[in-house]
Amino acid sequence: MNKAFLKAVFIFTIGVTVASCTSDDKSTEVEQKVTKKQVIENYATIAYANYKQAYDDAVLLEKAVTTFTTTPSEANFVAAKNAWKVSRESYGTTEAYRFANGPIDTGDNGPEALINSWPLDENFIDYVDNNGTSTQDGIINQTLLYPIINKTVLLTISKTESGEKNIAVGYHAIEFLLWGQDLTDPSEKKAGLRPYTDYLQSAAGTARNQKRRADYLNACADVLTDNLDYLVNQWKVGGDYRKEFLALAEDTALKNMYLGITTLALAELPVERMDVALENADQEDEHSCFSDNTHRDIALNLQGVINVYQGKYGTIDGASLEDLVKQVNETSFTDTAASIKDALAKVAAMQTPFDLAISGGTASNEGKKVTAGSSAIKVFGKNLLAGAAKIGLIVNG
């Protein structure tokens, strides 16, 4: 049930109550309050809608990749890169469903590692430039070890190779295959400059194993849509996880919701994705280091947390955690609303691209803006925890 409908019902009920001069005002007020069940159901609706949009955009990315690898040209290369950026817009907000004991990263079938793992070691996938010396290594160039490159091979590698950076698939593998290393100075405000001729099977090709590189890119795009489709099916009406989630005790479901957004807002986003890169002043530590799209990753992750808290996504505007907090403690509601506004403003004030913002380290003026953005997100996270306590939930307990 969305908020607009609730408000309409509330106004109508007040009119009927006044006209009939009944004395059950208190019971009517209680009936119109947002319930935990409504909040939980709206969360499931939003999760499905968000993953469905991410899947739809990934399908368009896969089509753009297929077009490019079939007919390599500068125009098709640019189109594929643009499709990647569009697909990141819808996926970025789904990060708010991480860490919530949901299907994205729990159990043996959790596909997060196949979708958004980072940072990856470029040398594990393809040739790289090490201080002016080209290293022709990586899966693409190891023809004897990997005579065939397809989806099955990449999935097997992903499951058997050890090491945090031995990432073979996902958004960032596709990103590297489209942009290549970003070897430019941050002040140039340029992303990676891989030439489309890396995929050209002719004398004009600029790197060997062009067909294998194309096979790798196509397989990665296919793995991505497969795993997003899995999440869509888990969250759809009648989907396995959606049924499981809606069957949880209400407070357990709400705690899972809060666990996801507070983990992202207090640790993963401000610390792992912002503070570490800033302290090291190293673009290799930023989320989307090949495409210089990290500033969008940060903004979208923050927006995803806000979406969950406010019960909104696209045209959906329903019962929310924010409603529950407001019903029990106006001060907590107000404090959280103020922290949302502050976090959005401070993240928007950071310099772009992110590698330029962090290039001077923590002491630089632009670095201080990154620190301010990170700190504001953490304050937002603390307010989320405080609000949860007001409605009787100990998130980490």
Secondary structure, DSSP 8 states (H G I E B T S, - for coil): -BHHHHHHHHHHHHHHHHHHT-S-HHHHHHHTS--HHHHHHHHHHHHHHHHHHHHHHHHHHHHHHHHHHHS--HHHHHHHHHHHHHHHHHHHGGGGGTTSSSTTSSSTT--HHHHS-----HHHHS-EEETTEEE--SGGG-TTT-S--SHHHHHHHHHH--STT---SSHHHHHHHHH----S-GGG-------GGGG--STT-SSS-HHHHHHHHHHHHHHHHHHHHHHHHHHSTT-HHHHHHHTS-HHHHHHHHHHHHHHIIIIIIIIIIIIHHHHHT-GGGSTTTTTT-HHHHHHHHHHHHHHHHHTEETTEEB--HHHHHHHH-HHHHHHHHHHHHHHHHHHHTS-SSHHHHHTT-TTSHHHHHHHHHHHHHHHHHHHHHHHHHHTT--TT-
